[in-house]
Amino acid sequence: MEHWQNFSPLHLATVLCFAIAWGLLCLRGRALRGTLAEPPWRASLALVVLCCWLFANGVQLLPGRFDAAVVLPVQVCDIAGLVAALAIWRPGGLPGAILHFWGLGFSVQAILTPELLHGPAHVDFWTFWLPHANLSGAACYALVVERYRPRWADARAAFCCALAYLGLMLPFDLLTGFNYGYVGPAKPGNPSLIDFLGPWPWRVGVMVLLTAAVFALLALPSARAQKPRSVA
């Protein structure tokens, strides 16, 4: 409970616990869909997601814990986690696209290989897992409860937002020596997919191509199922 190790029984148990919790939330959301209780339920769930985000990021900004190189709330999952609350409260649109493609496309890497040293007995465990689990859970909630079905246009919008993020973070990382978005010269402390993408700066281009491929795969099932509108 004090220490964390990737791919350990604790890792598996953590993922399963959060998956079960969001599974129960999805069941509750499905039961309330179309009823008068649905809007307040959706607003309450969005508020819980927002409070978890504020807790996780607020703790890291406290004196004695603040480290500008790692705790600024500008990682991809930080931004998508904040958007997740809005997407639950008001489903669809650009927030829904960002939640789907960033939440499922980017958060899986963090869940599989988290940069974490401490177990549940330490607050760092919760500041990491609460926002990351809520991000992927909210994306699944949108699919199961809100029946979100992305189109190619949604994939393009989410990808353009990812490019805009890269355009901001790359010069920021180069100027500061930080590694937000993992687009700087440094690598994550734990083994991750980034280790297989080649040396910097070429791996940044590989990351862009990989992101485009993942977003296309995430859009493919529902985009193919949607019939094109007839032109009168």
C-alpha positions as CSV (number, residue, x, y, z in Angstrom):
1,M,0.0,0.0,0.0
2,E,3.0,2.3,0.4
3,H,4.8,1.7,-2.9
4,W,3.7,1.4,-6.5
5,Q,4.9,-0.9,-9.2
6,N,3.6,-1.0,-12.7
7,F,1.9,-4.3,-13.8
8,S,1.7,-5.4,-10.2
9,P,-1.4,-6.9,-8.5
10,L,-2.1,-3.4,-7.0
11,H,-2.0,-1.9,-10.5
12,L,-4.6,-4.5,-11.7
13,A,-6.7,-4.0,-8.7
14,T,-6.7,-0.3,-9.1
15,V,-7.8,-0.4,-12.7
16,L,-10.5,-2.9,-11.8
17,C,-11.9,-0.9,-8.9
18,F,-12.2,2.3,-11.0
19,A,-13.7,0.3,-13.9
20,I,-16.3,-1.2,-11.6
21,A,-17.1,2.2,-10.2
22,W,-17.6,3.8,-13.6
23,G,-19.5,0.7,-14.7
24,L,-22.0,1.3,-11.9
25,L,-22.2,5.0,-12.8
26,C,-23.0,4.0,-16.4
27,L,-25.8,1.7,-15.2
28,R,-27.3,4.5,-13.1
29,G,-27.0,6.9,-16.0
30,R,-28.8,4.4,-18.4
31,A,-31.6,3.9,-15.8
32,L,-32.2,7.7,-15.6
33,R,-31.9,8.4,-19.3
34,G,-34.9,10.3,-20.6
35,T,-36.3,11.0,-17.1
36,L,-36.7,14.2,-15.2
37,A,-33.9,13.1,-12.9
38,E,-31.4,12.9,-15.8
39,P,-30.3,16.6,-15.9
40,P,-29.6,16.9,-12.2
41,W,-27.8,13.6,-12.2
42,R,-25.7,14.6,-15.1
43,A,-24.9,18.0,-13.5
44,S,-24.0,16.2,-10.2
45,L,-21.7,13.7,-12.0
46,A,-20.0,16.6,-13.8
47,L,-19.5,18.4,-10.5
48,V,-17.9,15.3,-8.9
49,V,-15.5,15.0,-11.9
50,L,-14.6,18.7,-11.6
51,C,-14.0,18.4,-7.9
52,C,-11.7,15.4,-8.3
53,W,-9.8,17.4,-10.9
54,L,-9.5,20.4,-8.6
55,F,-8.4,18.3,-5.7
56,A,-5.8,16.5,-7.7
57,N,-4.3,19.6,-9.3
58,G,-4.8,21.7,-6.2
59,V,-2.8,19.4,-3.9
60,Q,0.1,19.4,-6.3
61,L,0.2,23.2,-6.3
62,L,0.5,23.5,-2.5
63,P,3.7,24.9,-1.0
64,G,6.2,22.2,-0.4
65,R,4.8,20.1,-3.2
66,F,5.0,22.5,-6.1
67,D,7.4,21.7,-8.8
68,A,6.9,23.7,-12.0
69,A,8.5,21.0,-14.1
70,V,5.8,18.4,-13.4
71,V,2.7,19.7,-11.7
72,L,1.4,22.6,-13.9
73,P,-2.1,21.5,-15.1
74,V,-1.2,21.6,-18.8
75,Q,-0.6,18.0,-19.6
76,V,-2.9,16.5,-22.2
77,C,-4.8,14.5,-19.5
78,D,-5.1,17.7,-17.4
79,I,-6.8,19.6,-20.1
80,A,-9.0,16.7,-21.2
81,G,-10.0,16.0,-17.6
82,L,-11.2,19.5,-17.2
83,V,-13.1,19.3,-20.5
84,A,-14.6,16.0,-19.3
85,A,-16.7,17.7,-16.7
86,L,-18.2,20.0,-19.4
87,A,-18.8,17.2,-21.8
88,I,-20.8,15.3,-19.1
89,W,-22.8,18.3,-18.3
90,R,-23.4,19.3,-21.9
91,P,-22.8,16.2,-24.1
92,G,-21.6,16.5,-27.7
93,G,-19.9,19.3,-29.6
94,L,-16.2,19.9,-29.4
95,P,-15.9,19.0,-25.7
96,G,-17.5,15.6,-26.5
97,A,-15.0,15.1,-29.3
98,I,-12.0,16.0,-27.1
99,L,-13.3,13.8,-24.3
100,H,-13.7,10.8,-26.7
101,F,-10.4,11.1,-28.7
102,W,-8.2,12.5,-26.0
103,G,-9.7,10.6,-23.2
104,L,-9.5,7.2,-24.9
105,G,-6.6,7.9,-27.2
106,F,-4.2,9.5,-24.7
107,S,-5.3,8.3,-21.2
108,V,-4.7,4.6,-21.9
109,Q,-0.9,5.3,-22.0
110,A,-1.1,6.9,-18.5
111,I,-3.2,4.0,-17.2
112,L,-1.0,1.3,-18.5
113,T,2.3,2.9,-17.5
114,P,1.7,5.5,-14.8
115,E,4.5,7.7,-13.6
116,L,3.9,6.9,-9.9
117,L,6.0,5.8,-6.9
118,H,3.5,5.6,-4.1
119,G,0.5,3.4,-3.3
120,P,-3.0,4.2,-1.9
121,A,-1.5,5.2,1.5
122,H,0.0,8.3,-0.1
123,V,-1.9,11.2,-1.5
124,D,0.1,11.1,-4.8
125,F,-1.7,7.9,-5.6
126,W,-5.0,9.7,-5.5
127,T,-3.9,12.8,-7.3
128,F,-2.8,10.6,-10.2
129,W,-5.6,8.0,-10.4
130,L,-8.7,10.1,-9.7
131,P,-8.3,12.5,-12.7
132,H,-7.0,9.8,-15.1
133,A,-9.6,7.2,-14.2
134,N,-12.3,9.8,-14.4
135,L,-11.1,10.9,-17.8
136,S,-11.3,7.4,-19.4
137,G,-14.4,6.6,-17.4
138,A,-16.2,9.8,-18.6
139,A,-15.3,8.9,-22.2
140,C,-16.9,5.4,-21.7
141,Y,-19.9,7.0,-20.0
142,A,-20.4,9.2,-23.1
143,L,-20.4,6.1,-25.3
144,V,-22.6,3.9,-23.1
145,V,-25.1,6.4,-21.6
146,E,-25.1,9.5,-23.9
147,R,-24.6,7.2,-27.0
148,Y,-21.9,9.5,-28.4
149,R,-21.0,8.4,-31.9
150,P,-18.1,10.3,-33.3
151,R,-17.9,11.4,-37.0
152,W,-14.9,12.0,-39.1
153,A,-15.4,15.7,-38.5
154,D,-15.1,15.1,-34.8
155,A,-11.8,13.2,-35.3
156,R,-10.5,16.1,-37.4
157,A,-11.5,18.7,-34.7
158,A,-9.9,16.7,-31.9
159,F,-6.7,16.2,-34.0
160,C,-6.5,19.9,-34.8
161,C,-6.8,20.7,-31.1
162,A,-4.0,18.2,-30.5
163,L,-1.8,20.0,-33.1
164,A,-2.6,23.3,-31.5
165,Y,-1.5,21.8,-28.1
166,L,1.7,20.6,-29.7
167,G,2.3,24.1,-31.2
168,L,2.0,25.6,-27.7
169,M,3.8,23.0,-25.6
170,L,6.8,22.3,-27.9
171,P,8.3,25.8,-27.6
172,F,7.3,26.0,-24.0
173,D,9.2,22.8,-23.2
174,L,12.2,23.9,-25.2
175,L,12.3,27.3,-23.4
176,T,11.8,25.9,-19.9
177,G,13.5,22.5,-20.2
178,F,10.2,20.8,-19.1
179,N,8.5,17.9,-20.8
180,Y,4.8,18.6,-20.8
181,G,3.0,16.6,-23.4
182,Y,6.1,14.4,-23.6
183,V,7.2,16.4,-26.7
184,G,10.4,17.7,-25.1
185,P,13.8,16.0,-25.4
186,A,13.3,14.1,-22.0
187,K,11.4,10.9,-21.6
188,P,9.1,9.7,-18.8
189,G,10.7,8.2,-15.8
190,N,9.0,4.9,-16.2
191,P,9.1,2.6,-19.3
192,S,6.4,3.7,-21.7
193,L,5.4,3.6,-25.4
194,I,7.5,6.7,-26.0
195,D,10.6,4.6,-25.5
196,F,9.9,2.9,-28.8
197,L,9.2,6.0,-30.9
198,G,12.9,6.8,-31.6
199,P,15.1,9.7,-30.7
200,W,14.0,13.3,-30.2
201,P,13.0,15.3,-32.2
202,W,12.0,12.7,-34.8
203,R,9.7,10.9,-32.2
204,V,7.5,14.1,-32.1
205,G,6.6,13.5,-35.8
206,V,6.0,9.8,-35.0
207,M,3.7,10.8,-32.1
208,V,1.7,13.1,-34.5
209,L,1.3,10.2,-37.0
210,L,0.4,7.8,-34.3
211,T,-2.2,10.2,-32.9
212,A,-3.7,10.5,-36.3
213,A,-3.9,6.7,-36.7
214,V,-5.4,6.2,-33.2
215,F,-8.0,8.9,-33.7
216,A,-9.0,7.4,-37.1
217,L,-9.4,4.0,-35.5
218,L,-11.5,5.5,-32.7
219,A,-13.8,7.2,-35.3
220,L,-13.9,4.3,-37.8
221,P,-16.7,2.1,-36.3
222,S,-19.3,4.7,-35.8
223,A,-18.3,6.8,-38.9
224,R,-18.7,3.8,-41.2
225,A,-22.1,3.0,-39.6
226,Q,-23.5,6.5,-40.3
227,K,-25.1,6.9,-43.6
228,P,-24.3,10.0,-45.7
229,R,-27.1,12.5,-45.9
230,S,-28.8,12.7,-49.2
231,V,-28.6,15.9,-51.1
232,A,-32.0,17.3,-52.2
